[in-house]
Structure formats: structure tokens, C-alpha cells
Amino acid sequence: MHWKREMSDLVLAVYSITLIMGLPANLLAFYTFVQKVRRNAKPIDVLLLSLNISDLVFLFFLPFRMKEAVDMKWNFSYFFCAMSTFIFFTAIYNNTFLLTAISVERYLGVAFPIWYKIKRHPCNAVMASVIFLVLSMGHCSIIFIVQYRIPTNTTTQLVQNACYAEFSNEQLKVLMPVRLELFVLFFCIPFIICCFCYINFILILSRLPNVNPKKRFRAIGLALATLLIFTICFMPYSVSHVVGYIEWHSPHWREYALLTSTFNASLDPFIFYFSSSALRETLKLCTRGLLKRLSCYPKALYSHNSTDQ
């Protein structure tokens, strides 16, 4: 019991850090991207906004997971368990596709600059975002199928222990093959595409002679950081699908492998910052305004004290 309490505290700590760091940054990014899309939408802006919205939906449902970590059991309704889990995992899998699309957009921009400048259109990015969302929701609908395949009394008993964590043999027969497919479709294929795009992006950019060295360094650093974030955040949980399929049960460490995917919502704002000049400008204005208010506060306090005297 003591070990479970310690692990529950770890889960709660990661969720809390993700929420505290991710929510303000994503809200600021959302405001900036909406303004940018309204003024002059580009495919990268649409993809970043879609990724940002996915992170915000994920973060809004994170407190329910935090409550589960505190109570060490699921205290909400059975239906809400399935619904919250569906939205939780849909956001995670949707993010893998969106990050992959961003890598493709960057690669095409440097590999075929003239052709891509002519062909690119925000509508294509909107269509891609919708397709990614539909694919993610379609595959995550397995949650409802699995949750409703066994008798109500057994299901209720399982949900009382933990939401979507314990499964009967009948459920595993349906769930395990789908998880293996999720590993291939939502990690392996996107990971290979990201590696191809970012490696070639770096090679092409390093050979271009007329690129500002500062911009070149920032672009290469962003590509490497994005690829690293993708690997760290999504590989551990994806590997748990394969291990679970081989052993034919959910690994006990699966919940903790999910923590890296959870933390992705607080790392994406770094990608937003270095990918969007509009966001950098918004953050600069907010910082200046905050510093101005802080600098005026001591003067106002001193003036108020002098008046009282």
C-alpha cells in the first residue's frame, strides 16, 4: 500500500506540473494562433493551432486523472470513465499525427521551396487536421467497445479499482490486437516519417549558403528538439503496447510510461514558441507589460506611504 501511495504521488506530481506549466502557455498560444489564422493563415499556423487545441482539450480533462491519483481509485461514473479516457487518448494519438504533419511541412518548405510555396494552402492543413482527428477518434472508440463487452456488475467492479486499467480475458482478446495496431499506425509510421523529414531538413539547411547563421541554428535546434520530444514522449507508452501484446496483459508499468505522453502537453509550447514569430512577439509584449506593471508598483506604494505620512 505504501508503494502504491508513492507511485500515486509521482503520477500526481507529473500531472500537476503538466497542468501548471502547460495550461497558461497553451492558452497564450491559442490566443496568438487564432489571431494569426484570422489575419493571414498559413498551413503551419493551422497545424500549430490544431496541435494547440488538442493539448488544451487534453489539459482540461487532466484534473479528473489527478483526482483519481489522489483517491487511488475511480470515484466518478462508469460512463464518464469511458468518455474521459476516450478524449484523453484521442488527444495523445492526434498529437503524434499533427507533429508528423509539422515535420512534413518543414521538410517540403526547404526541399521544394518554390513548388511548395505555390501549392500550399491552409485548406489542405485543415483537411489533414480533420482526417487525423477522425482516425484518432475512430481507433480510440475501442475504449467504448471494450468497456461495454462484459456484464455490468463485473465492469463496475473493475472501474472501482481504476479507470480503464483492469480487463477481463474477453476484453483482452479485442484490446490487444488493436493496441498493436496503434503502435504501428500512431508511433512507428509517424516516427519514421519524422526522422526522414527532420534529418533531411537538417542536411539541406546545413548546405544552404544564404541562410542567416542564427536562423539556421535555431531551425536545426528546433528540428532536433522536436524529434527528441516526439521520441521521449511517445515511445515508452507505445512500447507498452508491444510488451502487452507479447505477454497478453497490460504491463504494470504502463501507467508510468503514459506519464511521458502526458508531459508532452507542457513541452509543445516550446515548439510553438520557436515555430511562430507571432507567438514570440506576443510573449515579448506580455513580458514587457508585466515588467512595466512590476516596476510601477514600488513607486505607487512609495507615493501612497508618503501621502499617509
Secondary structure as the mmCIF struct_conf table of DSSP 4:
data_model
#
loop_
_struct_conf.conf_type_id
_struct_conf.id
_struct_conf.beg_label_comp_id
_struct_conf.beg_label_asym_id
_struct_conf.beg_label_seq_id
_struct_conf.end_label_comp_id
_struct_conf.end_label_asym_id
_struct_conf.end_label_seq_id
HELX_RH_AL_P HELX_RH_AL_P1 HIS A 2 ASN A 40
HELX_RH_AL_P HELX_RH_AL_P2 PRO A 43 ASP A 71
TURN_TY1_P TURN_TY1_P1 MET A 72 MET A 72
BEND BEND1 LYS A 73 LYS A 73
BEND BEND2 PHE A 76 PHE A 76
HELX_RH_AL_P HELX_RH_AL_P3 TYR A 78 ALA A 111
BEND BEND3 PHE A 112 PHE A 112
HELX_RH_AL_P HELX_RH_AL_P4 PRO A 113 LYS A 119
HELX_RH_AL_P HELX_RH_AL_P5 PRO A 122 CYS A 140
TURN_TY1_P TURN_TY1_P2 SER A 141 SER A 141
HELX_RH_AL_P HELX_RH_AL_P6 ILE A 142 GLN A 147
TURN_TY1_P TURN_TY1_P3 TYR A 148 TYR A 148
BEND BEND4 ARG A 149 ILE A 150
HELX_RH_AL_P HELX_RH_AL_P7 THR A 152 ASN A 161
TURN_TY1_P TURN_TY1_P4 CYS A 163 TYR A 164
HELX_RH_AL_P HELX_RH_AL_P8 ASN A 169 PHE A 183
HELX_RH_PI_P HELX_RH_PI_P1 VAL A 184 CYS A 188
HELX_RH_AL_P HELX_RH_AL_P9 ILE A 189 ARG A 207
TURN_TY1_P TURN_TY1_P5 PRO A 209 ASN A 210
BEND BEND5 VAL A 211 VAL A 211
HELX_RH_AL_P HELX_RH_AL_P10 PRO A 213 GLU A 247
TURN_TY1_P TURN_TY1_P6 TRP A 248 TRP A 248
BEND BEND6 HIS A 249 HIS A 249
TURN_TY1_P TURN_TY1_P7 HIS A 252 TRP A 253
HELX_RH_AL_P HELX_RH_AL_P11 ARG A 254 SER A 275
HELX_RH_AL_P HELX_RH_AL_P12 SER A 277 ASP A 308
#
